[in-house]
Amino acid sequence: MAAPQEHVGTDAEVATAVTAILTKVQGAKSTLSSFIGKMEIEQLTWPSVLESFAALSGQMSTVMKQLANEKTPPLHNRLFLPLQVSSDRDAELEKTTEGRVPILHHEIVPHYLRTKLDLDLEAKLREQADDGNARESAAMTKEISRFNEILIAALERVKEAKDEQEDQKPKSGVFQPTSTEETRKLTAMYLGGVGLATPVTQRKAALLGIKQVGKAPPAASVARVDHRQSVAPYPTTSPLKNR
């Protein structure tokens, strides 16, 4: 029994499918460009980042559903070949590639239509693979041991610093930046002057001590003077009249 042949699709169906796919890809591209622009000029928050990723993920899922749709013809059976290679500027090609490929000439065709890696890149990858396989296991084991020693020493230093920091903490295990008793004393001192010896209070205490020991008279009595007894009386008779 012969296997069923895969539906290739007509040119009209392929054009319709490609147009629908390009429309959805363009929406995903706009979302990604907007997200990159926000990252460069704004300070994004985590909810906004999650929202942008959710929108992009939804659009990519839509593209994948469009590709897996039964009505979409299999595009992997189609070949893309240039019908004309020229050194002149192609406006239609430039519009289709959004300005990335204005000219399609013989030098860039192998790069854009390549299906395998570059020969130089393949040579470098092969050289790295051979270098990795040529390394001796003993040398690699020695390097790993040396790195492990460095890591163990670093961990010991971190552990010692942690132990010293824990030893400096109070024994109760709870760090108290303030004391309730000190706060109560400062409040009483500020509001009522409790425990605060002012210069006025000391002066009053000194004056009281002098009064008790030396029996000094009050300041008011010392300052009061009877001026009527110290001044002679004004004469009432005229000296001319006595003569």
Buried (B, 14 or more C-beta within 10 A) or exposed (E): EEEEEEEEBEEEBBEBBBEBBEEBBEBBBEBBEEBEEBEEEEEEEEEEEEEBEEBBEEBBEBBEEBBEEEEBBEEEEEEEEEEEEEEEEBEEBBEEEEEEEEBBEEEEEEEEEEEEEEEEEEEEEEEEEEEEEEEEEEEEEEEEEEEEEEEEEEEEEEEEEEEEEEEEEEEEEEEEEEEEEEEEEEEEEEEEEEEEEEEEEEEEEEEEEEEEEEEEEEEEEEEEEEEEEEEEEEEEEEEEEEE
